[in-house]
Amino acid sequence: MIRLIVALLGLFLVLALAVAGPGDPPPFYRDKSQLMVWIDEHGKARPVRSPSYWAKRRAHILANMQIAMGPLPEANQRVPLDVQVSEQVVSEKWTRFKLTYAAEPGDRVPAYLFIPTGASRKARRPAMLCLHQTTRIGKREPAGLGGLPNLPYAKELADRGFVTLAPDYPGYGDYMVTSDGSRPNRPYEMGYVSATMKGIWNHLRAVDLLAGRPEVNPERLGVIGHSLGGHNSLFVAAFDERLKVVVSSCGFNSFPKYYGGVIRPWSHPGYMPRISLFYDADPQRVPFDFTEVVGALAPRAFFANAPIGDSNFAVSGVKDCFAAAAPVYRLLGAGDRLVAAHPNVGHDFPSDVRKQAYEFVEKWIKQGMDA
C-alpha cells in the first residue's frame, strides 16, 4: 500500500509538471557527470562551447535542484533582519555577539557573529559564513565553544581578521527547539518541502546580514562548512553568487558513490524527503547530483577537504565531481580556482588542511576576485 501511494504521488508530480505551461520543468539529464552538454527546448543535446551556453546548463541545474528541494522562496520573504543581540564577549582579537535575525515572517535564526578588533567602515573586512556539522550544539562548535577540536573555523577565521557568522541549522543548537527540548519539523509546518531549502533560505539571509554590516566589504564574502555544513555551503553558494569563495570539508560526493548508491539517508526530514518519495532513492532518477552543484559554483574559488579515509563521502566520488566540473572551470578561465586536499585521515578537518583552506580563502578574498 505504501509503495502504491508513493507511486501515485510520483505520477501526480509528473502529470502536474507535464501541464505546467510557462513553468515547464527543466530537462532531465541522465548523465550528470557530463556538464559540457545542454538540452535545448526541443530536447536535443547540444555542446557547451561558450559561457552563454554554460549559463543555460547552469540554469537547468538550479531548476532541477529545486524540483528535489522545493522552490527557493520569493523575494517578498526578505523581511527586515531585525538583528537582536543577547550577549557580547570581548577578547583581544575580536568581539563575539550572540544574536538572532529574522529569516522570514515569524521565524528567527540564532547565530554567533565575530567582529575583529579594528574593523570599521574605514577598514572593512572580508567575511565568511560558517556552517556547522551535524552536532546537537550547532553554532557553538564553529564558534569554538564546544564540540570537536578541529572544527572552530568561525573563531579561527576571526583570529585571522575575518568577520564571521555562524548560524544554527533547523533543529540544532538553539533553533526551532521547544521549551521541553523537542525539535519539531517546523520547516514543513512553514510550507517548505525540505529542510535543505529552509537552510538555503536562512543562509541567504545570513549573507544579507554580513553584506549589510558596516565593517564588511560586501564584495569579499565566502562560506565554509564541515559535513552537514559542507554540503550546505555548496547549496547556498549555488544559489547566491555573492559568495566568492567556497570551502567544503567532508561534505559531498557523487550520489552513485555515496555508500555505493544507497542515498536514502538524504531523504530524512533534515534533508530532502522527495529523494525517497518521488525518486525511490535511486541516484539515476534524482534530478541533480553534486557533480552539477560543484560545476554551478564556477568560476568562483572552491576548496574541498576530501580525506582518503572519509567513511561518509568516498573520495572517489569527490574526484568524480571535480572531474565533471573541471571543464567548466577551464571554459570560464578559472582552472586554478578548483582545489582539493586529500589528507590521510577519516571524516575530519585537520589543522594543516584548515590552514591550507584559510590561505586559499585569503588568496581569493583578501586579494580580491577578478571574476
N, C-alpha and C positions, 0 to 999 in steps of 0.2 A: 504493500500500500504506500509506504514512504517513497519507494522508487517511482511509483506511478505518479505521485504528487509532484516529485521533483521533475519528472519528465514532462508533465503537463505545464508546470511553471516555465520550464525551459522553452517549450513550444510556444507558450504565450508570449515570452520575450521575443522570440524570433519573429512571430507574426506581427507583434507590435512594432518592431523595428522595420519590418518589411513595408509597412504602410505609413511610415513616419513622415513622408513627404519631404519638406525642406530640411528636416533634421535627419535625413537618411544617415545610417551608421557608416562609419569608415570601412574601407575594405579590410578583409581578414587576410593576414599574411601567414601563410603556412610555415615558411622558413624565416624565423625571426632572427636568425644569425646573418642573413643577407640584407644589410642595411642600404646597399647601393642600388636598390631597386624600389620603385614606387609604382602603385597601381592607379591608372587613370580612371576617369568616370565611366569608361566602357569596360572596365575590368581587365584591361590589358597591362601587363607588366612592362615597365619602361626603365631604362638605366638612369641612375642619379649621376648626371655628368656636370652639374653645376650647383652652387649654393641655392639657387632658386628652386631646383628640383628637390634638393635635400629638405628645404622648408616644407614641401608638400608631404614628404615621408614623415618628417617630424610632427607635423600636424596630425597625421594619422596615428602616430604613436600616442600622443597625448589624448586623442579622442578614444582610442582603444583602452587606455588606462582607465578612463572614466566610465567605460562600459562595465569594467570589473569592479571599480571602486565607488561608482556613483559620481554624479556631476559635481564639478567644482562650484561652490556657492556663487551666486550673483554678487555683483559689486555692492548692491544695496545692503548686504550683510555687514559691510565695513562700518560699524558704528564707531563713535569716538572711543579711543583706547581707555580713557579714564583711569590712568595708572594710579594705583593706591599703594603706598609704601607702609609696611607694618614693622620693619626692622632695618636698622642701619648699623653696620660694623665697619670701623675704620682701621686699616693697617698701614704699614709704611708704604706699600706699593699700590694699594687700591682701596676703594670703599665698596663694600658689598651691601646691596639693598635686597631685602625680601619684599616682594610686591605681587600684586595681581593686575592683570589687564583684561579688558573686555574684548573677547574674541568675536562675539556676535550678541544680539539681543538676549539677555537673560543668562549669559554664560561668561564666567571669569576664569582665567588661567593663572595659576600660581607660578612664580618664576624667581630666580636669583639673577640680579644684574650686577656686574662688576664694572666700576669706572676707575681706570688707572689714575693714580695721583699725577696731577699736572695736566690732565686732559681738559680742554676748554674749547670755546668757539674759535679761538685763535690757533689752537693746537689740536685740531680734530684728528681722531684716531680711526684706524680700521676697526671693524667689529666682526665678531664671529657668533653665530647662533650655535649653541652647544646642546646636542640632543642625547639623552641618557639611554642606557641599555635597559633590558628587562630586569628591573630591580624595584622592590617594593618602596624604597626610599626615593625613587625618581630623581628629581633635580639635585638632591643633596649630594649624590655621587659625583657628577662632573664639577660641582662646586667645592669638592674636597672636604665634605662634611660627613663622610662615612662611606661604606661600601668598599670596593676593591681598590688597592693602592695604585693600580696602573690606569685609572680612569678619571683623574681630576683635571680634565683638559680645560674646563672653563676657568678654573683657578690658575692653571699653569699658563694659559694664553694671556690672562690678565697680568700675571707676573711679567710677561714679555711685552706689555704695553697695549694689548688689545682691549677694547670694550667687549665684554662677553655677556650673553644672556642664555640662561639655562631654564627652560620651562618644563613643567610636568606634562607627560603624555596622559591621555584619558585613562583613568583608573589607577594611576600611580602617584606616589608622593601625597600631596595634599589635594589632588584634583579629582573631582567627582567622587568623593568619599563621603558617606553619610555619617551621622553622629555615632552610629553603632559600629562603624568600621567597615561596613559592607561597601562594595564597589559596583553599583548597578551599571547596566549598559546604556548610559544616558545618550551617547551619540545616536542610537537608534530611536530613542524617545524623541530626539530633536529633529528627526526626519532624515538622518544620514543612512546610507545603506552599507557603510563600512566605517570602522573606527579609523582606518587608514586615511580616508578622505577628511574626517574630522581633524585628524592630526595635521594633515597638509594645510587645512584652513587655519588652524591655530598657529602653525609655524609661519604661514604667510603674514599673519597679524603680528607675530614676533618680529619679523623682518620690518614691518611697518614701524614697530616701536623703535628698533635700532636705527632705522633710516631717519627717523624724526628727532633723535636725540641731538642736542646742540654740540655734544662732544664727538660726534661720529661723522666721518666722511661717508656720505651715502653711496659714493661710487666705489667704495672699497669694503664690500661685505662678503662674508663667506659662511659656510656651515660645516660642522664636524659632528660625528657621532659614531658610537660603537654598537654593534649588534642591532638591537631594535632601533637605536639611534643611527646606525649605519645605513639601514635601508630608508629610514625616514629622511635622512639627509639627501639621499638620491631623489626621493619622491618630491620633496618641497623644491629642490633645485630644478627639477624638470619643469615645474610649473611657475617658478619665479626666477627670471633671468637677472634680477638684481644681484643674485648670489654669484659672485665672480669666481669663487674657488670652492671646491667641494672635497671633503675628506670623509671617506667611509672606511671604518675598521670592522672587519668581520661582519659585514652587513649584507652580502648578496652573493649569489652565483646564478648561473642559468637554471631555469626550472628543471630541465631534464637531468641535471646533475645534483639537484637538491635531494639528498637521501635517495639517490637512484631514481628520481622522478616521483617520489612519494610526497606530493605537495599539499596534502590535506591539512597539515598544520597551518598553512597560510590562510585557511578559511575559518579559523576560530574567531570568536567575536572581537578580539583585539586587532584583527586584520580585515580580511575581505571574504565574508561568508559566501558571496556569489561564486567563488572559485569552486566550492563544492555544489552549491545549489543549482548553478546553471551549467557548470562545465565538468561535473563529476570528478573534480580534482585531477583532470587529465592535462598534463603540460601542453599537449598538442592542441587542445581546444581553448585554453585560456587565451584571451585576445592580445596579451602583451607578454613580454619577457624582459629580464634585466639586460639582456643583450641590447635591447632597444632603449631602455631607460638610460644606460650609460652613453649610448650614442646621442641621445637627446640633450646631453649636457654640453656637447661640442658647440663652440670652440673654447668653452671655459675650462679652467685648470681643474684636473681631477686626480686625486691621490687615493689609492686604495691600499690598506693594510690587509693582506690576504695570507695568513700564516699557512705553512705547509701542513701543520697538524690540526687545523681547524676542523673539528668534528661536525660542526653545523653547516658550514659552507665549503664544500670541496674545492680546493684550489684550482683544479682543472676546469671547474665551472666558472670561476672568476676569469681564468685565462680565455675561456670561450667569449666572455663579454668583452674583454679587451681586444681580442682578435676581430670581433664584429665591429667594434667602434673605431678601431684604428683607421680604416679607410676614410671614414667621415672626418676624423680629426685631420688627416692629411689633405683631404679635399678643401678644408677650411683653413689650411696653413697653420695648424696648431698641433702638429705631431709631438712636440716637446712638452705639451701640457697634459699628457696622459701617462701617468706614472704609477707603478705598483711595487710594493715591497713584499717579500715572501720570507719572513723570519721563520726559523725552525722552532716554532712554539705551537701551542694549542690556540684556543679561542681567546686571544688576549691581545693587548695593545702595549707591548713592552716599551720601556723608556727610550731605548735607542731609536725605535721606529716612530715614537711620538715626536722625538726631536727632529727626525727626518721630515715628518709631516709638518711640524711647525715651521721649519725652514722653507719647505715648499710653499706654504701659505704666505710667509713673509716675502718670498720671491715674487709671487704673483699679485699680492695685495699691497704690500708696503711700497713696492717699486712701481705699482700701477699696472694696468692692463691695457694692451693695445686693441683688444677685440671690442 
